[in-house]
């Protein structure tokens, strides 16, 4: 599963300088709009300390997937978050070590 996590981070954020520290949680909750079954796995990642990654950036997705052509606005946010993430994606952040 770690390979899938790293592939998704590369595809959707453009980051290739991260490593998986470990799993946080898994959810089996229906999609909030389409209501089809959805399995979501949450992982803690770390950016390589030598990497020069900005605090915020735009990533234009390429490839053959459904996200092809989309632009994702990415950024790092300090914890605790000032505002909740969409679709409850922040539900497991309290499991992170400070």
ChimeraX attribute file (.defattr): number of C-alpha atoms within 10 A of each C-alpha:
attribute: neighborCount
match mode: 1-to-1
recipient: residues
	/A:1	9
	/A:2	13
	/A:3	9
	/A:4	9
	/A:5	16
	/A:6	17
	/A:7	15
	/A:8	13
	/A:9	15
	/A:10	16
	/A:11	19
	/A:12	19
	/A:13	19
	/A:14	18
	/A:15	16
	/A:16	14
	/A:17	16
	/A:18	15
	/A:19	15
	/A:20	14
	/A:21	11
	/A:22	12
	/A:23	14
	/A:24	14
	/A:25	14
	/A:26	12
	/A:27	10
	/A:28	10
	/A:29	12
	/A:30	13
	/A:31	12
	/A:32	10
	/A:33	6
	/A:34	7
	/A:35	9
	/A:36	9
	/A:37	10
	/A:38	12
	/A:39	10
	/A:40	11
	/A:41	13
	/A:42	17
	/A:43	18
	/A:44	16
	/A:45	15
	/A:46	12
	/A:47	14
	/A:48	12
	/A:49	9
	/A:50	7
	/A:51	11
	/A:52	9
	/A:53	14
	/A:54	9
	/A:55	9
	/A:56	11
	/A:57	14
	/A:58	12
	/A:59	18
	/A:60	16
	/A:61	19
	/A:62	15
	/A:63	9
	/A:64	8
	/A:65	9
	/A:66	9
	/A:67	14
	/A:68	13
	/A:69	13
	/A:70	12
	/A:71	14
	/A:72	15
	/A:73	12
	/A:74	15
	/A:75	13
	/A:76	10
	/A:77	11
	/A:78	7
	/A:79	10
	/A:80	10
	/A:81	10
	/A:82	8
	/A:83	8
	/A:84	11
	/A:85	10
	/A:86	7
	/A:87	9
	/A:88	8
	/A:89	11
	/A:90	13
	/A:91	12
	/A:92	14
	/A:93	16
	/A:94	11
	/A:95	11
	/A:96	10
	/A:97	6
	/A:98	6
